[in-house]
Amino acid sequence: MAASSQKPNRRVFVVGVGMTKFEKPGRRDDFDYPDMAKEAGTKALEDAGISYDQVEHACVGYVYGDTTCGQRALYQLGMSGIPIYNVNNACATGSTALYMARNLILGGLADCVLAIGFEKMERGSLKKKFTDRTNPMDKHMEVMMNGHGLEKGPVTAQMFGNAGREHMEKYGTKPEHFAKIAWKNHKHSTNNPYSQFQDEYSLEQIMASPKIHDPLTKLQCCPTSDGSAAAILCSEEFVKKHNLQNQAVEIVAMEMGTDFPSTFKENSCMKMVGYDMAKAAANRAFENAGLSRDAVQVVELHDCFSCNELITYESLGLCEEGKAKDLVDSGNNTYGGKYVINPSGGLISKGHPLGATGLAQCAELCWQLRGMAGKRQVAGAKVGLQHNLGLGGAVVISIYRLGFPNAQRKIQAAPASSSSEKDFKSNIIFQEIKENLDKDGQAWVKKMKGVFCFKVKGSDGKEGIWVVDAKNGNGSVKFGAEPKGDVTIIMTDDDMVNLMLGKLNPQQAFFQGKLKIQGNMGLAMKLREFQNRTKSKL
């Protein structure tokens, strides 16, 4: 019997979202899961314009952690005695928390619920944690081994890579089609300040990167990540009572599905990694929403590997079976095409902190529908589709649109929960450095010979990251870039300005703890060169 479809008699809205930047595990010392949850949860509450004591329930998703990490994480936001549910559903954990939060409101048990997810991960590929009990993936492994055996390398890459091979054998798809998807997602991520990676690669670079499991290369696989994301869900009564119509995004349909007998009985790796359950859940969601696929403009889907994104085009009904390669070749999966798929950069480039992924997808779609996605804004976005998958298995499909499209709303150039250059007094310094590089970049590069990362802490708690490349070509200045540098300079906004104005001595600032330096200390001594070249105009 097919899973029953939800037929809600109440409308449910997302009125606030927030997330952290996704980070390489262990990169930040101050990024334990309570810190992540505090940042994402605070941003979501601020975006909604409500206080934590108005939240009646909380659904908290994480995969790796002890039993009540949800409670410990939310102590940072408040201790109001509300029910807190800890959720673990593999890579679909974040959207499962969202699904539970929506159900609480649909069922009339609450009018305001927080859904939040986080993950603090280990570096490297995912590994099993328990060896003294049945592995929940044993039946999935059996399907793969029956058709493809077991090779060296990450098991999940083998599962999805073999699903890609099956698609190639069945429909004539080429390795280039999977690589094109990774190329697109890396390119999209360059405009996302929350993305773990913001580097653009050529198709040739993607295909030439180290082979993980044919046809997958390293740049076609998502990384492990630390991070958090959150959403505030409300009933229609709550929205109207608190005048939140101008920002309310309605979840018009949401379906969750699990494995069918076909997952294991047909020895198909495509079905083993979730094809049938995604197809069934998507069909139910579109039926309940009363919408066709043609109504969708923007999609966030679970591209843990490029093979899975391509296969999912067909399971979601975005194209006919066997035609995903044509969708890729036509450009109908990116800006200027029929759909913009993974404008955030997807899991491949944005990162994949398991418990946060589904809620980060929700945040991206809400920003897109509210016109708040900045440089990655999808023109005319009215309906968004979300797909979040976990092997073992679970899939959640959600359809979003503005709840009150005629309400007056604020159109912002960037998400309310992200920082922009204009939030910092130091911005004028880096604008001046950029102008100097534009005029005489080669001379700067010859003298400086280094990449400088500046982390600037604002008075409101926001962090701005500038990467000044005075090592390559004519140099460059990027805001919100991946914080990679030969040396990292950490200061408050006010101290940075005072340093560059000559009001703060670098040596004194260092010993007073106002200036923190990580990496090449010799390069840090060249800060005076930046100071000398900008001081006169500042």
FENCORGI-V869664 format. One record per backbone hydrogen bond with DSSP energy under -0.5 kcal/mol. NH is the residue of the N-H (numbers start at 1). CO is the residue of the C=O. If there is no record, write none. Layout:
nh,co
NH,CO
NH,CO
This chain:
nh,co
13,234
14,249
15,13
15,232
16,232
18,230
20,228
22,194
23,226
27,24
31,28
35,32
36,32
37,33
38,34
39,35
40,36
41,37
42,38
43,39
44,40
45,41
46,42
47,43
48,44
49,45
50,45
54,51
55,52
56,112
57,112
58,83
59,114
60,58
60,85
61,116
62,87
65,63
69,66
72,68
73,69
74,70
75,71
76,73
77,74
78,74
83,56
85,58
86,84
87,60
89,90
92,89
93,90
94,354
96,92
97,93
98,94
99,95
100,96
101,97
102,98
103,99
104,100
105,101
106,102
107,103
108,105
109,104
110,104
113,233
114,57
115,113
115,231
116,59
117,229
118,61
119,227
121,119
138,135
141,137
142,138
143,139
144,140
145,141
146,142
147,143
148,144
149,144
149,145
158,154
159,155
160,156
161,157
162,158
163,159
164,160
165,161
166,162
167,163
168,164
169,165
170,166
171,167
172,168
173,167
177,174
178,174
179,175
180,176
181,177
182,178
183,179
184,180
185,181
186,182
187,183
188,184
189,185
190,186
190,187
191,188
192,189
193,191
195,192
196,350
197,349
206,202
207,203
208,204
209,205
209,206
212,216
213,216
216,213
218,210
220,217
221,218
222,304
223,347
226,23
227,119
229,117
230,18
231,115
232,16
233,113
233,231
234,13
235,111
236,11
239,235
240,236
241,237
242,238
243,240
244,239
247,244
248,244
249,14
250,248
250,401
251,12
252,250
252,399
253,399
255,397
257,395
263,260
264,261
265,261
266,262
267,264
269,267
272,268
273,269
274,271
275,270
278,274
279,275
280,276
281,277
282,278
283,279
284,280
285,281
286,282
287,283
288,284
289,285
290,286
291,286
295,292
296,293
297,383
298,383
299,340
300,385
301,299
303,301
304,302
306,220
308,305
309,305
310,306
311,307
312,308
313,309
314,310
314,311
315,311
316,312
317,314
318,313
319,313
323,320
326,323
327,323
328,324
329,325
330,326
331,327
331,328
332,327
334,331
337,334
339,332
340,297
341,333
341,339
342,299
342,340
345,342
349,345
350,346
351,346
351,347
352,223
354,352
356,353
357,353
358,354
360,356
361,357
362,358
363,359
364,360
365,361
366,362
367,363
368,364
369,365
370,366
371,368
372,367
374,412
376,373
377,374
379,377
381,378
384,400
385,298
386,398
387,300
388,396
390,394
393,390
394,390
395,257
396,388
397,255
398,386
399,253
400,384
401,250
402,382
403,248
404,248
407,404
411,409
412,410
418,415
423,420
424,421
427,424
428,425
429,426
430,426
431,427
432,428
433,429
434,430
435,431
436,432
437,433
438,434
439,435
440,436
441,437
444,440
445,441
446,442
447,443
448,444
449,445
449,470
450,470
452,450
452,468
453,451
453,487
454,452
454,466
455,453
455,489
456,454
456,464
457,455
457,491
458,456
458,462
461,458
464,456
466,454
466,464
467,478
468,452
468,466
469,467
469,476
470,450
470,468
475,472
476,469
478,467
480,465
481,465
484,482
486,451
487,451
488,518
489,453
490,516
491,455
493,457
496,492
497,493
498,494
499,495
500,496
501,497
502,499
503,498
504,498
509,505
510,506
511,507
512,508
513,510
514,509
515,509
516,490
518,488
520,486
521,519
524,520
525,521
525,522
526,523
527,524
528,525
529,526
530,526
531,527
532,528
533,529
534,530
535,531
536,532
538,534
